[in-house]
């Protein structure tokens, strides 16, 4: 899971159970406990991420730094696994979160070693149980409803993918079999991928769709209408370069950013301490601002009580 691992081998993993309020983090490099008395030793997590509601979905950025945790109460919590603290908590829906997908958002997943201050930025798409979709902006502070709750079940989104070479475009398939390309920034449909009239999308609720050639080609499996024979399925290929409505998007410069990755535990701790030191002045300013507002509120309350006291004395006299 950790991008700093040598030879790109996973060295940690996350586990959560249905109905549980916690996510457990384990390092594969941790020495396992020794068996005692013939009993199987219990592996304890290296750390635990607690939540106020049962966990229903998780997603991880490519560099293994940010984990998004969806909860049964419709809340999404973003944790920074390098520092062990949460980055943001967003209440998106009244329904439980069913799926979370991190989007490319013009990011290059190559491993580089940057300072702590250069935080990971990536858009995040959140699915709610009622079918609504929410897009969380790359700073993880703002979000908007990407799709409202559909009125008909057939309009539920069954698959949504980001196209690497067109990070502003989303590939969306619905249970009705409709396949479209959508502009992530405006949520407007750009074009529809239509199969031949005699064919329909195979298994619309779990479609077989594959992006190839870095998103320049899309393979879609279709089935002959009113047929249940397996040999009646065919694979259709769409060349995205041949779509005139995508010309402007292809011409848009691909501003690739890079994920920040920490190489060692010491560098992470040092970066975290440096960040806390540099943010101390900002925290002090916030405290002074809040104290000033509290004093103003106290003065207003004092003024109101004083007026009521004088009015009461005037009525008595």
Secondary structure as UniProt FT lines:
FT   TURN            3..4
FT   HELIX           6..8
FT   STRAND          12..15
FT   TURN            18..19
FT   STRAND          22..27
FT   TURN            28..29
FT   TURN            37..38
FT   STRAND          47..50
FT   STRAND          55..60
FT   TURN            62..63
FT   STRAND          66..71
FT   TURN            72..73
FT   STRAND          75..80
FT   TURN            81..84
FT   STRAND          85..91
FT   STRAND          97..102
FT   TURN            105..106
FT   STRAND          107..112
FT   TURN            116..117
FT   STRAND          124..128
FT   TURN            129..130
FT   STRAND          133..136
FT   TURN            138..139
FT   STRAND          143..147
FT   HELIX           153..155
FT   STRAND          157..163
FT   TURN            164..165
FT   STRAND          166..174
FT   TURN            175..176
FT   STRAND          179..183
FT   TURN            184..186
FT   STRAND          189..192
FT   TURN            197..198
FT   STRAND          199..201
FT   TURN            202..203
FT   HELIX           204..206
FT   STRAND          209..212
FT   TURN            213..216
FT   STRAND          217..224
FT   TURN            225..226
FT   HELIX           230..232
FT   STRAND          233..239
FT   HELIX           240..242
FT   HELIX           244..246
FT   HELIX           247..251
FT   STRAND          257..260
FT   HELIX           265..278
FT   HELIX           280..316
//
